Amino acid sequence: MFSSASSDPSLLRLGAPACALILSVALAACALPIEPAESGIGAPDRFVAGGAAPAPAAAPDPAWWREFGAPDLDRLMAAAMEGNLDMAAAIARMRQADEALRIAGAQLLPLVEGSASVGRARGTSATPGVPANAGRQYGGSVQASYQIDFWGGLQAQERAARDSVAAAEFGIGTVTLTTQSAVASTLFDLLGAREQLAVQQDNLRIAERTLAILRQRLAAGTATGLDVAQQEAVVAQQRAQIPPLQQTVEADTFALATLAGLRPADITVTGQRLTAIRVPEIAPGLPSALLARRPDVRLAEANLAAASADVAAARAALFPTIALTAEGGLQSIALQTLLRPGATIYSIAVGLTQTLFDGGALRAQLAQTRARREELLATYRQAILAALQDTETSLSALQRNRELVVLQTARAEAAQRAYAVAEAQFRAGTIDLLTVLNTQTTLFNARSALAQAQASRLQAAAALFTALGGGWTVESVRLAQAGAGRTTP
């Protein structure tokens, strides 16, 4: 591959720096190629559930939750961004990846070591009874070694470490969005449960009011014991639905504490009516922009790139390695003569190492890294499809829940009017108890369904924000690292 330069005077006149540059370029030309991290899946032109014609849209604001106008959400999200332990672990993994990159980069540089020694030795004497001579020896040396990365194996390892750093960055983004989504979804579920609890307590009061009327009529002889028993069953049923809702409120409160890195006793949620929380308008933009922004997709891509570099490094391990070693120093039997010219020692060597037999370990390692790359390629493709599915599902859920809230509102209003008429007629004695029970049941179900639909609409909006990437950027990761006390070398 190389020809001797000693017969070409023009190359000799270039000097050592130019020759070193030519040699490095030539060595780089021998480096084994690294397969690109490509999925083979193209982004669609538009979202199926996106409605109108697709148009570019800005990424969501990194603090997207502020658009809901919910003080509890703002406060809990700030606490989670500061104290969430999953995020702290992800930032620590980022620091580990940084140090691994430094280790991999150090292999591309020469290794220089120094040593100093002083010793005393005595040999054996050829004359019995006469002690042998003893003496000291002083020495100091500097050793240097350098492995020529002829096949690009060390560069591939450094490239894999660099891609792992990128994967760790995207991992922080993925954990961040997961945490934000969990905080918003859990809070809205808690507020929805509180809303249903308030509705249920009101339903119980309505049922108890009807029961009181029946007991008065029973005492007057205008109602039967069966009528009272039926209404008592309704009251018991409404009362029995309260503890599960209270349990949901408590469980969601404890979950929010964990998300914020707090103990359950250290968190409070003041509460807000669902109707007082805004539902922001969210433009989905283009699918291609989504895939470039989603940290989980970028994480899968970075892992695939690192695996591709690992394959190149495993291939390079099949070829010979070339190492340069040099040692120079001083050695003398007397300390006062250690610095004289005669005490100088040195050695220079070039070594070539080739594995002759290893039981197929190197080839098995190559096959293993190739299989690992195939696995991560499938994971990358799955991440792309999952991101598109997640966004489509969130778009559809937000649209359908908006429609559902309108329909459930109309249903609850109609049921309220029907019950008001039925209660007035029941007090006047113009309708029977069965009609009242039916209108009560319809009202109770409609009010509970409306509260559920309102909470689901807010959860769908939050899910769409995170499905679109949540405004996450690498810069936000760097800020998170700085906040965790990380110093960039």
Summary of the structure (lengths in Angstrom):
residues: 489
radius of gyration: 37.7
end to end distance: 39.1
largest distance: 137.9
contacts: 1471
relative contact order: 0.16
helix: 65%
strand: 10%
